[in-house]
């Protein structure tokens, strides 16, 4: 019971910190924009008629990115600042917006290009440009991690989402 009480106390302290240093400050507004804008853009450029297929694949990307982020934070591999919500231990815009939307856009863009080439391009852009950009902004700090470790993970995520997006099992209910 003492253990859970300590966890609760840390959460209360973080909530107070978040209210004073993040809520309604620049980091909050940037995180909010990075959460909403990609989805608005996707609504405008999505391939009509493929929304369910793309959302299923993007949803998988969201789940796996969130899961990996949770593990990375728990094991002390990295951490985030400027959280949109104080109750979720990840950088909400990255996991819930930027990753799934970028996957969906990439999947629908030139779908006949070799999927392995697209996976490598997606992974390179995400690991070697996206992550360093968020480090430069101060939202993401690597502790025991390197973008080189992220590169193969993003390749696998892309290939699995690509496979999901090509599923032939979308029959009527």
HELIX and SHEET records of a PDB file:
HELIX    1   1 UNK A    2  UNK A   21  1                                  20    
HELIX    2   2 UNK A   26  UNK A   45  1                                  20    
HELIX    3   3 UNK A   51  UNK A   74  1                                  24    
HELIX    4   4 UNK A   92  UNK A   93  1                                   2    
HELIX    5   5 UNK A   94  UNK A   98  3                                   5    
HELIX    6   6 UNK A   99  UNK A  108  1                                  10    
HELIX    7   7 UNK A  115  UNK A  125  1                                  11    
HELIX    8   8 UNK A  126  UNK A  130  3                                   5    
HELIX    9   9 UNK A  131  UNK A  137  1                                   7    
HELIX   10  10 UNK A  147  UNK A  165  1                                  19    
SHEET    1   A 2 UNK A  78  UNK A  80  0                                        
SHEET    2   A 2 UNK A 140  UNK A 142 -1                                        
END                                                                             
